[in-house]
Amino acid sequence: GFAIEVISGVEEARLLMLGIEREVDLSAGRSVLLDVGGGSAEVVIIDEGDLVSATSYPLGALRMLQQFREEDGARLASRVTEHLKLHDRQITDLLGDAPAARFVAAGGNIQSLFELVRLRSGTLRVDSVDACAIEDLGEEVRRVASMSVTERMARHGLRADRADTIVPAGVVYHHLGRLVGAEHILAPRAGVKEGLLAATLQPDHER
């Protein structure tokens, strides 16, 4: 009985920006937003608060898990990294010469990874938002990748559908963070869902 509206990639990017800007100040400099879903990864570039570009890449966590499924999680992480490098030139061309002032991640997997980083070494607060060093995130991804899915569930209480996708998703977040030259990754608890709620409450907001 629900009316379903299929939105475009541009609208998804707008909603992502709208959700994140409630938690992170995107008004100064260049911001790179990354949302890793099941089938795709959305890379959104914001300059001085304005949406510049939104590009979808076939780098979703579930897609890559199915494509590179291996018994050894470390081998899976390595295969995903090599696959990501095929898109490096596209992404760097998209970014241009302007450095990224901030790198912001959205999605359930990044929240789970941040919780693991917090328990092991603690997280930071950057601009009043939870953040961690890119290399701390990479180390956590490698540690989780060294475990089987069953071990991830037992040790960290991860759901089955999170325990298997957390490694490929984590590799994407870490790889892109290094690619844009970010020192930290910011992870506000906001994304497309919060942007949709904000747009619903502000129906006159520019579409």
C-alpha positions in Angstrom: 0.0 0.0 0.0 3.0 2.3 0.0 3.7 4.5 -3.0 7.3 3.9 -4.1 9.3 6.7 -5.8 12.6 5.7 -7.5 15.1 8.6 -7.2 17.9 9.4 -9.5 21.6 9.3 -8.5 21.7 13.1 -8.4 18.7 13.1 -6.0 20.4 10.5 -3.9 23.5 12.7 -3.7 21.4 15.7 -2.8 19.8 13.8 0.0 23.2 12.5 1.2 24.5 16.0 1.4 21.4 17.3 3.1 21.6 14.6 5.8 25.3 15.1 6.4 25.3 18.9 6.5 23.1 18.7 9.5 26.1 17.2 11.4 29.2 18.4 9.5 29.9 22.0 8.3 30.4 21.6 4.5 30.4 25.3 3.8 34.2 25.8 3.6 36.6 24.2 1.2 36.1 20.9 -0.6 34.3 18.0 1.0 34.3 14.4 -0.4 31.3 12.3 0.8 31.4 8.5 0.4 28.4 6.2 0.9 29.1 2.5 0.4 26.0 0.5 -0.2 25.4 -3.1 -1.2 25.5 -2.6 -5.0 27.4 0.7 -5.5 29.5 3.4 -3.9 28.4 7.0 -4.2 31.2 9.6 -4.3 29.8 13.1 -3.9 32.0 16.3 -4.1 30.9 19.5 -2.4 32.7 22.8 -2.9 32.0 25.7 -0.5 28.7 24.1 0.4 27.5 23.5 -3.2 27.0 20.1 -4.8 29.6 19.8 -7.6 29.3 16.2 -8.7 27.9 12.9 -7.8 29.2 9.7 -9.3 28.1 6.1 -8.7 30.7 3.3 -9.0 30.0 -0.5 -9.0 31.9 -0.9 -5.8 29.2 -1.9 -3.4 30.2 -4.2 -0.5 27.8 -7.0 -1.4 28.7 -6.8 -5.1 32.4 -7.2 -4.4 31.8 -9.9 -1.8 30.0 -11.9 -4.4 32.6 -11.1 -7.1 35.7 -11.9 -5.0 34.4 -14.3 -2.4 37.4 -16.1 -0.8 37.7 -18.3 2.3 40.6 -16.2 3.4 39.4 -12.7 4.4 42.8 -11.2 3.9 42.9 -12.5 0.3 39.4 -10.9 -0.2 40.7 -7.6 1.0 43.7 -7.8 -1.3 41.5 -8.6 -4.3 39.1 -5.7 -3.6 42.0 -3.3 -3.3 43.4 -4.4 -6.7 39.9 -3.9 -8.2 39.6 -0.4 -6.7 42.8 0.7 -8.3 41.2 0.3 -11.7 39.0 3.3 -10.8 41.7 5.5 -9.3 42.2 7.6 -12.4 38.5 8.2 -12.8 38.2 9.4 -9.2 41.3 11.5 -9.2 40.2 13.2 -12.5 36.9 13.8 -10.8 38.5 15.4 -7.8 40.8 17.7 -9.9 43.7 19.6 -8.3 41.8 21.0 -5.3 42.7 19.2 -2.0 39.9 17.8 0.1 39.3 19.7 3.3 37.3 16.8 4.7 36.4 13.2 3.9 33.0 12.1 5.3 31.7 8.5 5.3 28.1 7.3 5.5 26.7 3.8 5.9 26.2 1.1 8.4 29.5 -0.6 7.9 31.5 2.5 8.7 29.6 2.9 12.0 30.5 -0.7 12.9 34.1 -0.1 12.0 34.3 3.0 14.1 32.9 1.2 17.1 35.7 -1.4 16.7 38.3 1.3 16.4 36.9 3.1 19.4 37.1 -0.1 21.5 40.7 -0.8 20.5 42.4 2.6 20.4 39.7 5.3 20.8 38.3 7.7 18.2 38.7 11.4 17.8 36.4 14.4 17.6 37.0 16.6 14.5 34.7 19.5 14.1 32.5 18.0 16.8 32.0 14.8 14.7 33.3 11.3 15.4 36.5 10.7 13.4 39.5 8.4 13.2 42.8 8.4 11.4 42.7 6.8 8.0 45.6 4.5 9.0 43.8 3.4 12.2 40.8 2.5 10.1 43.0 0.5 7.7 44.6 -1.4 10.6 41.1 -2.3 11.9 40.0 -3.5 8.5 43.1 -5.7 8.2 42.5 -7.1 11.7 38.9 -7.9 10.9 39.8 -9.4 7.6 42.1 -11.9 9.4 39.1 -13.4 11.1 36.4 -15.7 9.6 32.9 -14.4 9.4 31.9 -16.7 12.3 34.7 -15.2 14.4 33.6 -11.7 13.6 30.1 -12.5 14.8 31.3 -14.2 18.0 33.9 -11.7 19.0 32.2 -8.5 18.0 28.5 -9.4 18.0 28.1 -8.4 14.3 25.0 -9.5 12.4 25.6 -12.1 9.7 24.8 -9.5 7.0 27.3 -7.1 8.5 30.1 -9.6 9.4 30.5 -10.5 5.7 30.3 -7.1 4.1 32.3 -5.1 6.6 35.7 -6.1 5.0 35.0 -5.1 1.4 33.2 -1.9 2.6 36.1 -1.1 4.9 38.6 -1.5 2.1 36.6 1.0 0.0 36.5 3.6 2.8 40.2 3.2 3.5 41.3 3.2 -0.1 39.4 6.3 -1.1 40.5 8.1 2.0 44.1 7.6 1.1 43.4 8.5 -2.5 42.0 11.9 -1.6 44.9 12.5 0.8 42.7 12.6 3.9 44.3 12.2 7.3 41.0 11.5 9.0 37.7 10.1 8.1 34.6 11.6 9.6 31.6 9.4 10.3 28.5 11.3 11.4 25.5 9.2 12.1 23.7 10.6 9.1 23.1 9.7 5.5 20.5 9.5 2.8 17.8 8.5 5.3 18.4 11.6 7.4 18.5 13.7 4.3 15.1 12.3 3.2 13.6 13.2 6.6 15.1 16.7 6.4 13.7 17.1 2.9 10.3 15.9 4.1 10.3 18.4 6.9 11.5 21.2 4.5 9.5 20.5 1.4 10.4 23.9 -0.1 14.1 23.1 0.1 15.7 23.5 -3.4 15.5 20.2 -5.4 
